[in-house]
Amino acid sequence: MAYEAVIGLEIHVQLNCDTKMFCDCPNRPGDRPNINTCPICLWMPGAIPQFSRNALEHAALTAMALNCTIQPESAFDQKVYYYPDLPKGFQLSQHHKPLARNGWLDITGEDGSPRHLRIHHVHMEEDVAKLVHETEGRTKISLVDFNRAGSPLVEIVTEPDMRSAYDAMEFLRILRRQIRYAGTAECSMDSGTMRCDANISIRPVGSSEMNTKVEVKNMNSVRAVGSAIDHEILRQTEELDAGRPIVLHTRLWDPDKNITTPMRGKFAGPCVPDPSVPAIVLTEEWVANIGSQLPEMPAQKQARFVSEYGLLDDEAAQMSAELDVAEYFEALAKQSIQPRTAAQWVASRLIPALREKGQQMAETTVTPERLATLLRMIEQDKITAKAARQVFDLMLDSDQSPESIVEEHGFSQIGESDELAAMLDSVLAEHADAVENYRNGKTEAAGFLVGQVMRVSKGKANPKLLREMLEARLAG
């Protein structure tokens, strides 16, 4: 039997607020364990949570970036479960009355067709503590780091609209891009500021049934999410083909073995209204004010890059895909660099180089100003495009100016007519047969002769001047 997958995602995003959601402790991932704590986030009996307005603003802006409708009233519940990372026995979350509903993101499917993927709701919740598993002698121990306890989260719950691992991966990429543009979260799966669980079921193609789902956890990258979904679809297909039913439970992704493994049975604990945090009632004016803080988003920026800078659609899409790339491109184009040239250098040279070095755009020594200087040297015929690529590679590991690198390494273009003429005359004399071929109508011989001069000049000859001089010689 042919099956299709039915996939929904639950995505936790840690907001980049300065403090935690219900206290003034720093919200700072990576600090030494258990230094950012107080009676509230240690969940001491009698400590009263104090809700952060900044967390609310960040959460609302995040939801708006995902095209959600902010609800006039939302409220916190006690989500009850017992686990060592939650010693008080419940998590403050918005189960019954979430902050926002009915969002969506559009993706391009694997076949190139547009896909409209819905978001059921976005709710706020406090993060739990972090369990650290270690070995002490021969004994395995688990330690608890409360630095993360109480950190402000939003959970984004999608509708089960995805039908493939590709859909889920593309959705995550676009969601990450939208939230980063809004400036409310880093959305790094590597560092844990974005975490994703996938709910996966399969059904016969053409069916509209919602069958038993399996939840998969422990994916630490977008690629891992895709691999886990692909494996789980295959595993469930094999189970059904063997006549074994799918059982509701939670599984873990094992990235070393590329398989999912059973974790625990899945059950929904009780969620009861929390009496310590008042309901959140929002006015239309407040919502409108937060909405006005939403910056220019990727689709708007892409359209502007086409109209304002004359980029092609695919160039504009690439330059607007990430906020740091968009900001770098605009800074470079505003240095009086031809926009399409700027986009091509960012896409073909800078981004691959940074990816290879494991650097972020903000970390590179090749600032927009330094790259603009290099590109102007090409425009002014001071260096060839080939030499510029060599200079660029050196700029990645140096604070030297492009001019000093060119001078130090002898990359200056040969533009003096006397020096170039001597090289050209030598090549023409050495390849008299090619000259004869050209004069007999074989015009491709000109390209061969240009290539020979470029070889002799070690790529430093001014191509435009060389071509003009060659045409004059061959016409004589």
Helices and strands as residue ranges (DSSP letters): E 3-14, H 53-65, E 69-70, E 73-74, E 77-80, E 90-93, E 100-108, E 114-126, E 130-136, E 139-145, E 152-158, H 165-182, E 194-204, E 214-219, H 222-241, E 249-254, E 259-265, E 271-273, E 280-281, H 284-292, H 298-309, H 313-320, H 323-333, H 339-345, I 346-350, H 351-357, G 361-363, H 368-379, H 385-395, H 402-409, H 417-430, H 432-439, H 444-456, H 463-475
